[in-house]
Amino acid sequence: MSKILESLPMTIVAGIVLTIIMVFATNKLDEMNQSGVEKAVSDIQKKMN
């Protein structure tokens, strides 16, 4: 691990890769939460009707 941190370009690349992974993970979690909430709301609406 310390070898990677010694070279600046590798550190920058690793940072960019981690950032991209985090963004994708956050988007996936938001999609999952959103669809879960929407499903719950539609279920409640069906029960009311």
C-alpha distance matrix in Angstrom:
0.0 3.8 5.4 5.4 6.6 9.0 10.9 13.0 14.2 11.0 10.4 14.0 14.0 11.3 13.5 16.6 15.6 14.9 18.1 20.1 19.0 20.1 23.3 24.2 23.6 25.7 28.4 28.6 29.0 31.7 33.5 33.5 34.8 37.3 38.8 39.0 40.9 43.1 44.0 44.9 47.1 48.9 49.5 51.1 53.2 54.4 55.5 57.4 59.3
3.8 0.0 3.8 5.4 5.1 6.3 9.2 11.5 13.7 11.2 10.3 14.1 14.9 12.8 14.6 17.9 17.7 17.0 19.8 22.1 21.6 22.4 25.4 26.7 26.3 28.1 30.9 31.4 31.7 34.1 36.2 36.4 37.5 39.9 41.6 41.9 43.5 45.8 46.9 47.7 49.7 51.7 52.4 53.8 55.9 57.3 58.3 60.1 62.0
5.4 3.8 0.0 3.8 5.5 5.2 7.2 10.4 11.9 9.5 9.9 13.6 14.0 12.6 15.0 17.8 17.5 17.7 20.6 22.4 22.1 23.5 26.3 27.3 27.3 29.4 31.8 32.3 33.1 35.5 37.2 37.6 39.0 41.2 42.8 43.3 45.1 47.2 48.2 49.3 51.3 53.0 53.9 55.5 57.4 58.7 59.9 61.8 63.5
5.4 5.4 3.8 0.0 3.8 5.4 5.8 8.2 9.1 6.1 6.5 10.1 10.2 8.8 11.4 14.0 13.8 14.1 17.0 18.7 18.6 20.1 22.7 23.8 24.0 26.1 28.3 29.0 29.9 32.2 33.9 34.5 35.9 37.9 39.5 40.3 42.0 43.9 45.1 46.3 48.2 49.8 50.8 52.5 54.3 55.6 56.9 58.7 60.4
6.6 5.1 5.5 3.8 0.0 3.8 5.5 6.8 9.0 7.1 5.5 9.2 10.7 9.3 10.6 13.8 14.4 14.2 16.5 18.9 19.1 19.9 22.5 24.1 24.2 25.8 28.3 29.3 29.9 31.9 34.0 34.7 35.7 37.8 39.7 40.3 41.8 43.8 45.2 46.2 47.9 49.8 50.9 52.3 54.1 55.7 56.9 58.5 60.3
9.0 6.3 5.2 5.4 3.8 0.0 3.8 6.4 9.2 8.3 7.9 11.1 12.8 12.3 13.7 16.5 17.4 17.6 19.7 22.0 22.5 23.4 25.8 27.5 27.9 29.4 31.8 32.9 33.6 35.5 37.5 38.4 39.4 41.4 43.3 44.1 45.5 47.5 48.9 49.9 51.6 53.5 54.6 56.0 57.8 59.4 60.7 62.2 64.0
10.9 9.2 7.2 5.8 5.5 3.8 0.0 3.8 5.8 5.7 6.5 9.0 10.4 10.9 12.6 14.7 15.7 16.7 18.6 20.5 21.4 22.7 24.7 26.3 27.1 28.7 30.7 32.0 33.1 34.8 36.6 37.7 39.0 40.7 42.5 43.6 45.0 46.8 48.3 49.6 51.1 52.8 54.2 55.7 57.2 58.7 60.3 61.8 63.4
13.0 11.5 10.4 8.2 6.8 6.4 3.8 0.0 3.8 5.5 5.0 6.2 8.7 9.8 10.5 12.4 14.3 15.3 16.5 18.5 20.0 21.1 22.7 24.6 25.7 26.9 28.8 30.4 31.5 32.9 34.8 36.2 37.3 38.8 40.8 42.0 43.2 44.9 46.6 47.9 49.2 51.0 52.5 53.9 55.3 57.0 58.6 59.9 61.5
14.2 13.7 11.9 9.1 9.0 9.2 5.8 3.8 0.0 3.8 5.4 5.1 6.2 8.5 9.8 10.7 12.3 14.2 15.3 16.6 18.4 20.0 21.2 22.8 24.3 25.8 27.2 28.8 30.3 31.7 33.2 34.8 36.2 37.4 39.3 40.7 42.1 43.4 45.2 46.7 48.0 49.5 51.2 52.7 54.0 55.5 57.3 58.7 60.1
11.0 11.2 9.5 6.1 7.1 8.3 5.7 5.5 3.8 0.0 3.8 5.4 5.1 6.0 8.5 9.9 10.4 12.1 14.1 15.3 16.3 18.1 19.9 21.1 22.3 24.1 25.8 26.9 28.4 30.1 31.6 32.8 34.4 35.9 37.5 38.8 40.4 41.9 43.4 44.9 46.4 47.9 49.3 51.0 52.4 53.8 55.5 57.1 58.5
10.4 10.3 9.9 6.5 5.5 7.9 6.5 5.0 5.4 3.8 0.0 3.8 5.5 5.1 6.1 8.7 9.9 10.5 12.2 14.3 15.3 16.4 18.3 20.1 20.9 22.3 24.4 25.8 26.8 28.4 30.3 31.5 32.7 34.3 36.2 37.3 38.6 40.4 42.0 43.2 44.7 46.4 47.8 49.3 50.8 52.4 54.0 55.4 57.0
14.0 14.1 13.6 10.1 9.2 11.1 9.0 6.2 5.1 5.4 3.8 0.0 3.8 5.4 5.1 6.3 8.7 9.9 10.6 12.4 14.3 15.3 16.6 18.6 20.0 21.1 22.7 24.5 25.8 27.0 28.8 30.4 31.5 32.8 34.8 36.2 37.4 38.8 40.7 42.1 43.3 45.0 46.6 48.1 49.3 51.0 52.8 54.0 55.5
14.0 14.9 14.0 10.2 10.7 12.8 10.4 8.7 6.2 5.1 5.5 3.8 0.0 3.8 5.4 5.1 6.1 8.6 9.8 10.6 12.3 14.2 15.4 16.7 18.3 20.0 21.3 22.7 24.4 25.8 27.2 28.7 30.3 31.5 33.2 34.7 36.2 37.5 39.1 40.8 42.1 43.5 45.1 46.8 48.0 49.5 51.4 52.8 54.1
11.3 12.8 12.6 8.8 9.3 12.3 10.9 9.8 8.5 6.0 5.1 5.4 3.8 0.0 3.8 5.5 5.1 6.1 8.5 10.0 10.6 12.2 14.2 15.5 16.4 18.2 20.0 21.1 22.4 24.2 25.8 27.0 28.4 30.0 31.7 32.9 34.4 36.0 37.5 38.9 40.5 42.1 43.4 45.1 46.5 48.0 49.6 51.2 52.7
13.5 14.6 15.0 11.4 10.6 13.7 12.6 10.5 9.8 8.5 6.1 5.1 5.4 3.8 0.0 3.8 5.5 5.2 6.1 8.7 9.9 10.5 12.3 14.4 15.3 16.4 18.4 20.0 21.0 22.4 24.4 25.8 26.8 28.3 30.3 31.5 32.7 34.4 36.1 37.4 38.7 40.5 42.0 43.4 44.8 46.5 48.1 49.4 51.0
16.6 17.9 17.8 14.0 13.8 16.5 14.7 12.4 10.7 9.9 8.7 6.3 5.1 5.5 3.8 0.0 3.8 5.5 5.1 6.2 8.7 9.9 10.6 12.4 14.2 15.3 16.6 18.5 20.0 21.1 22.7 24.5 25.8 26.8 28.8 30.3 31.5 32.8 34.7 36.2 37.4 38.9 40.6 42.2 43.3 45.0 46.8 48.1 49.5
15.6 17.7 17.5 13.8 14.4 17.4 15.7 14.3 12.3 10.4 9.9 8.7 6.1 5.1 5.5 3.8 0.0 3.8 5.4 5.2 6.2 8.6 10.0 10.7 12.3 14.3 15.5 16.6 18.4 20.0 21.3 22.7 24.4 25.7 27.2 28.7 30.3 31.6 33.1 34.8 36.3 37.6 39.1 40.9 42.2 43.5 45.4 46.9 48.2
14.9 17.0 17.7 14.1 14.2 17.6 16.7 15.3 14.2 12.1 10.5 9.9 8.6 6.1 5.2 5.5 3.8 0.0 3.8 5.5 5.1 6.1 8.6 10.0 10.4 12.2 14.2 15.3 16.4 18.2 20.0 21.0 22.3 24.0 25.8 26.9 28.4 30.1 31.5 32.9 34.5 36.1 37.4 39.0 40.5 42.0 43.6 45.1 46.7
18.1 19.8 20.6 17.0 16.5 19.7 18.6 16.5 15.3 14.1 12.2 10.6 9.8 8.5 6.1 5.1 5.4 3.8 0.0 3.8 5.5 5.1 6.2 8.7 9.8 10.5 12.3 14.3 15.3 16.4 18.4 20.0 21.0 22.3 24.4 25.7 26.8 28.3 30.2 31.5 32.7 34.5 36.1 37.5 38.8 40.5 42.2 43.5 45.0
20.1 22.1 22.4 18.7 18.9 22.0 20.5 18.5 16.6 15.3 14.3 12.4 10.6 10.0 8.7 6.2 5.2 5.5 3.8 0.0 3.8 5.4 5.1 6.2 8.6 9.9 10.7 12.4 14.3 15.4 16.6 18.4 20.0 20.9 22.7 24.4 25.7 26.9 28.6 30.4 31.6 32.9 34.6 36.3 37.4 38.9 40.9 42.3 43.5
19.0 21.6 22.1 18.6 19.1 22.5 21.4 20.0 18.4 16.3 15.3 14.3 12.3 10.6 9.9 8.7 6.2 5.1 5.5 3.8 0.0 3.8 5.5 5.2 6.1 8.6 9.9 10.6 12.3 14.2 15.4 16.5 18.3 19.8 21.2 22.6 24.3 25.7 27.0 28.7 30.3 31.6 33.0 34.8 36.2 37.5 39.2 40.9 42.3
20.1 22.4 23.5 20.1 19.9 23.4 22.7 21.1 20.0 18.1 16.4 15.3 14.2 12.2 10.5 9.9 8.6 6.1 5.1 5.4 3.8 0.0 3.8 5.5 5.0 6.0 8.5 9.8 10.5 12.1 14.2 15.3 16.3 18.0 20.0 21.0 22.3 24.1 25.6 26.9 28.4 30.1 31.5 33.0 34.5 36.1 37.6 39.1 40.7
23.3 25.4 26.3 22.7 22.5 25.8 24.7 22.7 21.2 19.9 18.3 16.6 15.4 14.2 12.3 10.6 10.0 8.6 6.2 5.1 5.5 3.8 0.0 3.8 5.5 5.1 6.2 8.6 10.0 10.5 12.3 14.3 15.3 16.2 18.3 19.9 21.0 22.3 24.2 25.7 26.8 28.4 30.2 31.6 32.8 34.5 36.3 37.5 38.9
24.2 26.7 27.3 23.8 24.1 27.5 26.3 24.6 22.8 21.1 20.1 18.6 16.7 15.5 14.4 12.4 10.7 10.0 8.7 6.2 5.2 5.5 3.8 0.0 3.8 5.5 5.1 6.2 8.7 9.9 10.6 12.3 14.2 15.2 16.6 18.3 19.9 21.0 22.5 24.4 25.7 26.9 28.5 30.4 31.5 32.9 34.8 36.3 37.5
23.6 26.3 27.3 24.0 24.2 27.9 27.1 25.7 24.3 22.3 20.9 20.0 18.3 16.4 15.3 14.2 12.3 10.4 9.8 8.6 6.1 5.0 5.5 3.8 0.0 3.8 5.5 5.1 6.2 8.6 9.9 10.6 12.3 14.1 15.5 16.5 18.3 19.9 21.2 22.6 24.4 25.8 27.0 28.8 30.4 31.7 33.3 35.0 36.4
25.7 28.1 29.4 26.1 25.8 29.4 28.7 26.9 25.8 24.1 22.3 21.1 20.0 18.2 16.4 15.3 14.3 12.2 10.5 9.9 8.6 6.0 5.1 5.5 3.8 0.0 3.8 5.5 5.1 6.1 8.6 9.9 10.5 12.0 14.2 15.3 16.3 18.1 19.9 21.0 22.4 24.2 25.7 27.0 28.5 30.2 31.7 33.1 34.7
28.4 30.9 31.8 28.3 28.3 31.8 30.7 28.8 27.2 25.8 24.4 22.7 21.3 20.0 18.4 16.6 15.5 14.2 12.3 10.7 9.9 8.5 6.2 5.1 5.5 3.8 0.0 3.8 5.5 5.1 6.2 8.6 9.9 10.3 12.2 14.1 15.2 16.2 18.1 19.9 20.9 22.3 24.1 25.8 26.8 28.4 30.3 31.6 32.9
28.6 31.4 32.3 29.0 29.3 32.9 32.0 30.4 28.8 26.9 25.8 24.5 22.7 21.1 20.0 18.5 16.6 15.3 14.3 12.4 10.6 9.8 8.6 6.2 5.1 5.5 3.8 0.0 3.8 5.4 5.1 6.2 8.6 9.8 10.7 12.3 14.2 15.3 16.5 18.4 20.0 21.1 22.5 24.5 25.8 26.9 28.8 30.5 31.7
29.0 31.7 33.1 29.9 29.9 33.6 33.1 31.5 30.3 28.4 26.8 25.8 24.4 22.4 21.0 20.0 18.4 16.4 15.3 14.3 12.3 10.5 10.0 8.7 6.2 5.1 5.5 3.8 0.0 3.8 5.4 5.1 6.1 8.4 10.0 10.5 12.2 14.1 15.3 16.5 18.3 20.0 21.1 22.7 24.4 25.8 27.2 28.9 30.5
31.7 34.1 35.5 32.2 31.9 35.5 34.8 32.9 31.7 30.1 28.4 27.0 25.8 24.2 22.4 21.1 20.0 18.2 16.4 15.4 14.2 12.1 10.5 9.9 8.6 6.1 5.1 5.4 3.8 0.0 3.8 5.5 5.1 5.9 8.5 9.8 10.4 12.0 14.0 15.3 16.3 18.1 19.8 21.1 22.4 24.2 25.8 27.1 28.6
33.5 36.2 37.2 33.9 34.0 37.5 36.6 34.8 33.2 31.6 30.3 28.8 27.2 25.8 24.4 22.7 21.3 20.0 18.4 16.6 15.4 14.2 12.3 10.6 9.9 8.6 6.2 5.1 5.4 3.8 0.0 3.8 5.5 5.0 6.1 8.5 9.9 10.4 12.1 14.2 15.3 16.3 18.1 20.0 21.0 22.3 24.4 25.8 27.0
33.5 36.4 37.6 34.5 34.7 38.4 37.7 36.2 34.8 32.8 31.5 30.4 28.7 27.0 25.8 24.5 22.7 21.0 20.0 18.4 16.5 15.3 14.3 12.3 10.6 9.9 8.6 6.2 5.1 5.5 3.8 0.0 3.8 5.5 5.4 6.1 8.7 10.0 10.6 12.4 14.4 15.5 16.5 18.6 20.1 21.1 22.8 24.7 26.0
34.8 37.5 39.0 35.9 35.7 39.4 39.0 37.3 36.2 34.4 32.7 31.5 30.3 28.4 26.8 25.8 24.4 22.3 21.0 20.0 18.3 16.3 15.3 14.2 12.3 10.5 9.9 8.6 6.1 5.1 5.5 3.8 0.0 3.8 5.6 5.1 6.1 8.6 9.9 10.6 12.3 14.3 15.3 16.7 18.4 20.0 21.3 22.8 24.6
37.3 39.9 41.2 37.9 37.8 41.4 40.7 38.8 37.4 35.9 34.3 32.8 31.5 30.0 28.3 26.8 25.7 24.0 22.3 20.9 19.8 18.0 16.2 15.2 14.1 12.0 10.3 9.8 8.4 5.9 5.0 5.5 3.8 0.0 3.8 5.4 5.2 6.1 8.5 9.9 10.6 12.3 14.2 15.5 16.5 18.4 20.2 21.3 22.7
38.8 41.6 42.8 39.5 39.7 43.3 42.5 40.8 39.3 37.5 36.2 34.8 33.2 31.7 30.3 28.8 27.2 25.8 24.4 22.7 21.2 20.0 18.3 16.6 15.5 14.2 12.2 10.7 10.0 8.5 6.1 5.4 5.6 3.8 0.0 3.8 5.5 5.1 6.0 8.5 9.8 10.4 12.1 14.2 15.2 16.3 18.3 20.0 21.1
39.0 41.9 43.3 40.3 40.3 44.1 43.6 42.0 40.7 38.8 37.3 36.2 34.7 32.9 31.5 30.3 28.7 26.9 25.7 24.4 22.6 21.0 19.9 18.3 16.5 15.3 14.1 12.3 10.5 9.8 8.5 6.1 5.1 5.4 3.8 0.0 3.8 5.5 5.2 6.2 8.7 10.0 10.6 12.5 14.4 15.4 16.7 18.7 20.3
40.9 43.5 45.1 42.0 41.8 45.5 45.0 43.2 42.1 40.4 38.6 37.4 36.2 34.4 32.7 31.5 30.3 28.4 26.8 25.7 24.3 22.3 21.0 19.9 18.3 16.3 15.2 14.2 12.2 10.4 9.9 8.7 6.1 5.2 5.5 3.8 0.0 3.8 5.4 5.1 6.2 8.7 9.9 10.7 12.4 14.3 15.5 16.8 18.7
43.1 45.8 47.2 43.9 43.8 47.5 46.8 44.9 43.4 41.9 40.4 38.8 37.5 36.0 34.4 32.8 31.6 30.1 28.3 26.9 25.7 24.1 22.3 21.0 19.9 18.1 16.2 15.3 14.1 12.0 10.4 10.0 8.6 6.1 5.1 5.5 3.8 0.0 3.8 5.4 5.1 6.2 8.6 10.0 10.6 12.3 14.4 15.5 16.7
44.0 46.9 48.2 45.1 45.2 48.9 48.3 46.6 45.2 43.4 42.0 40.7 39.1 37.5 36.1 34.7 33.1 31.5 30.2 28.6 27.0 25.6 24.2 22.5 21.2 19.9 18.1 16.5 15.3 14.0 12.1 10.6 9.9 8.5 6.0 5.2 5.4 3.8 0.0 3.8 5.5 5.2 6.1 8.7 9.9 10.5 12.4 14.4 15.5
44.9 47.7 49.3 46.3 46.2 49.9 49.6 47.9 46.7 44.9 43.2 42.1 40.8 38.9 37.4 36.2 34.8 32.9 31.5 30.4 28.7 26.9 25.7 24.4 22.6 21.0 19.9 18.4 16.5 15.3 14.2 12.4 10.6 9.9 8.5 6.2 5.1 5.4 3.8 0.0 3.8 5.5 5.1 6.3 8.7 10.0 10.7 12.6 14.5
47.1 49.7 51.3 48.2 47.9 51.6 51.1 49.2 48.0 46.4 44.7 43.3 42.1 40.5 38.7 37.4 36.3 34.5 32.7 31.6 30.3 28.4 26.8 25.7 24.4 22.4 20.9 20.0 18.3 16.3 15.3 14.4 12.3 10.6 9.8 8.7 6.2 5.1 5.5 3.8 0.0 3.8 5.4 5.2 6.2 8.7 10.0 10.7 12.6
48.9 51.7 53.0 49.8 49.8 53.5 52.8 51.0 49.5 47.9 46.4 45.0 43.5 42.1 40.5 38.9 37.6 36.1 34.5 32.9 31.6 30.1 28.4 26.9 25.8 24.2 22.3 21.1 20.0 18.1 16.3 15.5 14.3 12.3 10.4 10.0 8.7 6.2 5.2 5.5 3.8 0.0 3.8 5.4 5.0 6.2 8.7 9.9 10.6
49.5 52.4 53.9 50.8 50.9 54.6 54.2 52.5 51.2 49.3 47.8 46.6 45.1 43.4 42.0 40.6 39.1 37.4 36.1 34.6 33.0 31.5 30.2 28.5 27.0 25.7 24.1 22.5 21.1 19.8 18.1 16.5 15.3 14.2 12.1 10.6 9.9 8.6 6.1 5.1 5.4 3.8 0.0 3.8 5.4 5.1 6.3 8.8 10.1
51.1 53.8 55.5 52.5 52.3 56.0 55.7 53.9 52.7 51.0 49.3 48.1 46.8 45.1 43.4 42.2 40.9 39.0 37.5 36.3 34.8 33.0 31.6 30.4 28.8 27.0 25.8 24.5 22.7 21.1 20.0 18.6 16.7 15.5 14.2 12.5 10.7 10.0 8.7 6.3 5.2 5.4 3.8 0.0 3.8 5.4 5.1 6.3 8.8
53.2 55.9 57.4 54.3 54.1 57.8 57.2 55.3 54.0 52.4 50.8 49.3 48.0 46.5 44.8 43.3 42.2 40.5 38.8 37.4 36.2 34.5 32.8 31.5 30.4 28.5 26.8 25.8 24.4 22.4 21.0 20.1 18.4 16.5 15.2 14.4 12.4 10.6 9.9 8.7 6.2 5.0 5.4 3.8 0.0 3.8 5.5 5.1 6.4
54.4 57.3 58.7 55.6 55.7 59.4 58.7 57.0 55.5 53.8 52.4 51.0 49.5 48.0 46.5 45.0 43.5 42.0 40.5 38.9 37.5 36.1 34.5 32.9 31.7 30.2 28.4 26.9 25.8 24.2 22.3 21.1 20.0 18.4 16.3 15.4 14.3 12.3 10.5 10.0 8.7 6.2 5.1 5.4 3.8 0.0 3.8 5.5 5.2
55.5 58.3 59.9 56.9 56.9 60.7 60.3 58.6 57.3 55.5 54.0 52.8 51.4 49.6 48.1 46.8 45.4 43.6 42.2 40.9 39.2 37.6 36.3 34.8 33.3 31.7 30.3 28.8 27.2 25.8 24.4 22.8 21.3 20.2 18.3 16.7 15.5 14.4 12.4 10.7 10.0 8.7 6.3 5.1 5.5 3.8 0.0 3.8 5.5
57.4 60.1 61.8 58.7 58.5 62.2 61.8 59.9 58.7 57.1 55.4 54.0 52.8 51.2 49.4 48.1 46.9 45.1 43.5 42.3 40.9 39.1 37.5 36.3 35.0 33.1 31.6 30.5 28.9 27.1 25.8 24.7 22.8 21.3 20.0 18.7 16.8 15.5 14.4 12.6 10.7 9.9 8.8 6.3 5.1 5.5 3.8 0.0 3.8
59.3 62.0 63.5 60.4 60.3 64.0 63.4 61.5 60.1 58.5 57.0 55.5 54.1 52.7 51.0 49.5 48.2 46.7 45.0 43.5 42.3 40.7 38.9 37.5 36.4 34.7 32.9 31.7 30.5 28.6 27.0 26.0 24.6 22.7 21.1 20.3 18.7 16.7 15.5 14.5 12.6 10.6 10.1 8.8 6.4 5.2 5.5 3.8 0.0
